């Protein structure tokens, strides 16, 4: 991806080496966010059936709120800021800040064409853990968008995991990840996230809620493709292999792929982001059309 010597966004909060970003210190934590709760639920649910399970939950909760992450050894996540190549880390920060600026310019134009004004979100870069408007943020959660404070939270270590654990390397794969989260910000501005939250309250059981969330995520994938289409036309960012990098990343983090890696089998009713094929399909729709109207996932 061509990005050197271009403008970077000013809407970046760099907490990588500040007191707001913790490598797993013992200062304690607040309530976990909804994303964290969704991640933990498949682990917690079977434990609720036994007294021993309740004991494990109690110990885990105590460790969590006193600042220790009991999941770090299970997930293999990097929770410390030691052994980081600062020069490379700073280069990645410049890169992702450039991508953020591209999204600002592209979505401002698109909103203007529809008679609306685009509000630029903030991007928080951190290492290990930090606080967000949606609760505690940690490296294990991966990048996420918080509607409450309209910020994207990103631990740059996620890109290392994306490349090493999911075999999805490349700068445009990273750009796709950020563009997907910005897609959630677009949905927030459109009122889609509020609408889906109300629909979830009316849904029958977890399966219905998951199906709604899948539609949200696939639309964000499509919006990432829309951004890529316009960014290429405006900035000529694409190099050979970039599209393949993004498609590979979309495929590598599909629910079916992740479930098979984690547990050896697939449970479609538990999907929250869509299958690998679906994620690839919707990103491709966006990048081919460049039109938000092609991103109707039935929400």
Buried (B, 14 or more C-beta within 10 A) or exposed (E): BBBEEEEBBEBBBBBBBEEBBBBBBEEEBEEBBEBBEBBBEEEBEEBEEEEEBEEBBEEBEEEBBEBBBEBBEEBEBBBBBEEBEEEEBEEBBBBBBBBBBBBBBBBBEBBEEEEEEBEBBBBBBBBBBBBBEBBBBBBBBBBBBBBEEBBBBBBBBBBBBBBEBBEBBBBBBBBBBBBBBBBBBBBBBBEBBEBBEEBBEEBEEBEBBBBBBBBBBBBBBBBBBBBBBBBBEEBEBBBEEBBEBBBBBBBBBBBBBBBEEEEEEBEEEEBBBBBBEBBBBBBBBBBEBBEBEBBEBEB
